[in-house]
């Protein structure tokens, strides 16, 4: 059974507003041998365009 994803507050680059969205996909972006950051793929509710933004480290992948 999958756990429900929680919303993340991110800045929508297409509109410039802060919005609460659930990412469609989450992955870790890390250079070799170093700690990385978690990135999420979001879809703008107003324009429908996709964008990437950093999500908290404790966010489930």
N, C-alpha and C positions, 0 to 999 in steps of 0.2 A: 504494500500500500504506500503510495507516494505522499510525502508531506506537502501541505500547501505552501506555496512560495509567499514570502512576505514582500510588502512594497518597500521601495527604496526611493528616497527623495533625491532627484537629479535635476540638473539644469538642462532644459531642452535647447540645443543650439539653434534650432530652426526658428523658434519663437522667442527665445531669451527668457522664458519663464521657468520657475522652479515647479516641478510636477512630481507626484508620487506615482510610480509605475512599477509593475512587476517585470523583471527582465525575461525575455524569451529564451535566452541562452546565457550561461555563465561559464567562463573558463579562466585559467591562470595564465598570465603572460609573464614569462620569466627568462632572463638571459641565462646562459649556461653557468652553473655554479653559484648563482645568486638567488636571493629570495625575490619572488615576483609579486605582482599585484593581481587582484581578481577584476576581470572586465566583464561587463554585462552588455548584451545587445537589447536595445529598447526601440520601441516604435512610437513616434510622436502622435498623440491623440488628435492634434489639430491638423497637421499636414500629412500624416501617414508615412513620413520618411523615417528610415532607420538611422540610429546613431549608437555609438558606443560610449560607455561611461564607466568609471571606477565604482565598484560596489565594496561594502565593508568586508574585511578579511574573514569574519565569522559567518558570512552568508553561505548557505549550503550550495554546493556545486551541482 
